[in-house]
Amino acid sequence: MLNALIFDVDGTLADTESVHLEAFNHAFRQEGLDWHWSTEQYTQLLDISGGKERMLHHWRTVDPDMKEVDAGALTDTINRLHEIKTAYYENAVNSGAVTLRPGVLALMSEARAQGLQLAIATTTSPVNIAALMRSAIGLDWRSHFLAVGDASNAPIKKPNPQVYMKVLADMGMRAADCVAFEDSSNGLRAATAAGLDTVITPNSFTAHHDFKGALRVVPDLSQVNVARLREWHNR
């Protein structure tokens, strides 16, 4: 029986990645780094879950001789870059630069009206989630979700299933009674490893990913409703 819908955030609920890319490049400029990620570079870096992890990977790529003795200073710099990036992203979202993808709000509203629970399972930070959800749903956005798993309470990033396992535990539900929504292969691997049927809505950054094993791959959620999800889920 279908009892809950679990949503990834970046790329799934909203096309956020282009704004995240702007925010990263802003942070690099602010800190005087000569880094600038192109869309092509960022698309490849999205194979690595987590903003700090992406920056660290890039740093080790451009400076392979970096010594472990510098690890403390490196961590401080990564943290500072991430703070600048997050602030820029939050301001952009608050100014209306990001909106939910087609069909998202309608499906959430229909699901709640039919007694289904909603949850979030993402590798992004609580600040990023709150900025997007406040803008899209309102100040009471948290009351719409039975559970929220994020980088603060499930730090092992996708494709590890930790965040999904936490959300399922927090909801007190079986994976067999839920459907997850993702946009990337890492997200799909995390959700399916937790035992979840997963609907994929690709975007321009993830359209080339391998989605083998997905319950369905659809352009967006505009043609997806609860009845259709129940049909897919019960097959």
N, C-alpha and C positions, 0 to 999 in steps of 0.2 A: 504493500500500500504506500502511495506517495504522501508523505507528511511534511516534507520540508524542501526548500530550495536554498542552495548554498552558492553564493556568488563570489568570484574573484573580483578585484577592483580595476586595476590598471589594464586598459585595453579591452576589458569585458563589460564593465558597467559604463565606461566612457573611454573615448579615444584620447587618452591622456599623454601618450608617449611623446608626441611632438612638443608638448609643453614641458614635460620632464627634460627633454633634450635641450630646449632653450634654457632651462634652469641650470642644468649642468654647465653649459657653456658660459652662462653668466657668472657662475661661481668660479670657474677657471680664470676668467678675466679679472674678477674682483681680487683674487689671490695672486695675480701677476704671473700665472702659468701660461706657457705658450701652447697649451692644449686647445684644440677645437675639434669636437666630434662632428663629423658629417652624418647625414641621415644613414648612409651606407654603413659607416662604422658603428653607429648606435644600434642599427638593426642586428648586426653581428653580436654586439655586446649584450643585447637582450637575452642571448642564450645563457647569460649568467644572471641568476636571480639576486636582486638586492643592489641598491645604488652604491653603497660603500664597497661592496664586493666588485662591482664593475670598475669603479675608480682604481681600486687596488690592482685588479688584473691589468688595466691599462698602464698603470705606473710601472708594473713589473715588465710589461712588454716594451715600453720605451726606455726603461733603465734596468736591463737584465742584470747588471752588476751591483745592484742595490744590496747593501750589506744588512744582515740581521741586526747589527749594532744600532742601525738607524731606525729600528722598528718603532720605538717610542715616539720619535719625532714624526715618523710616517703616519702613525695612528692618529696623532694630534691633528695633523694636516688633513687627513681624510675626514675626520670628525668635523673640523671647521668647514671644509668644503661642503659637507653634507648639510650642515646647519644653514649655510648661505643658500644652497640650492633649495632646501625645503621652504625657507622663507619666501623665496622668489616664486616657487610653485604655488604656495598658499595664497599669495597676493594675486597671482594670475587667475586662480580659480575663483577667488572672491570677486574679481572684476568681470567674471563671466566668460573667461577664455575657454572653459571646458563645460560641456553639457553631456547628459547621459545619452547613450546610444539609443537608436529607435527601438521602441517596444519594451524597454527596461521597466519604466515606471508603470506601464499598463499591466505587465505581467506580475509585478510585485503587488499592485493593488488588487488584482483579481485573485492572486494566491491568498492574500490575507483575508479577503472577503469570503473565501471558501474554507477558511480555517487552517490553511497551511502556514507553517512557520518559515521565517526567513533568517538567513545567517550570512556572514561574510567570512571568507577565508582567503587571506592575502599575505604577501610578503612585504607589503609597503608599511610605512609608519602610521601610527594612530593620527598624527597631525594631518597627513595627506588624506586619510579616509574622512576625517571630520570635516575638512575643508570642502571636499567634494559633496559629501552627504548633506551638509548644512545648506550648500548652494542649491542642491537638487530637491531635497525633501523638506528642509526646515530645521529649526533649532531642536526639535524633538525627534530628530532622525533616529537616535539610538533606540527609542522605544519601538521602532519597527522591526528590530532584529533581536531574535532570541539569544544569539551568540555572535561575537566578533573575534576572530582570530587574526592576529597581525604580527608584525616584526617584534613587538614588545613582549608578547606572551607565547610566541612560537618562533624562536630565533633561527631554527634550522630551516633554511630556505628550500623552496620547491626546486627540483623535483622530489625532494624528501616529503613524505606525506604528513609530517608532524602537525602542520597547521590544520589539516583536515581531521586528523585524529583528535586534536584538542577540541575543535568545534563540535564534532560528533559527541564527545564526552560531555561537553558543557550543555549540549541540548538534551542529552540523555536519550539519543536516538541511534538506531542501527543504520549503517550505510545503505542497506537494502531498501530503506524507506525514504531515501533522499535522492535528489538529482543535483549535480554540481554544474556550474557554468564557467567556462574558461575560454581563453583566446590563444593559448600558446601550448607548445609541446611539453614544456616543463610543467605547466599547470595541469595538463591532461595526465601526465605521468604521476604527479602527486595525487590527484583525485582518484585515479583508477587504482593506485597502490593502496589507497584507503578503502577500496571496495565500492567506490561511487560510480554510478552511471553518469556520464559527463557529456553535456551539450557544448559544442565549440562554436564560437562566433569569431572568426578570424578578422584581423584588421590588416592594414597595409604593412605593418611591421612583422606580422606573423603568418601571412598568407602562404609562405613557402614552407612552413613547418609540416612535419609528419603527424597526422592526426589519426593514425591507425588505432583502433580500439575505442574511438569515440562513439557515444550513443547516436549522435547526429552531428553533422556539420552544416550550419546554416549561416547566411550572410549577416543576419542580425536577429533580434527577437520580435520584430514587428509582426511576423506571421506565426508566432508561437504563443499558445495559450495553455491553460491548465489541462483542458481536455486532451490536447495533443500530447502534452508531456505524460499524462497518465497512460495514453495509448502506447507511446514509445517505451515507457518504463515497464509496462506489464508484458511486453513481448518477450 
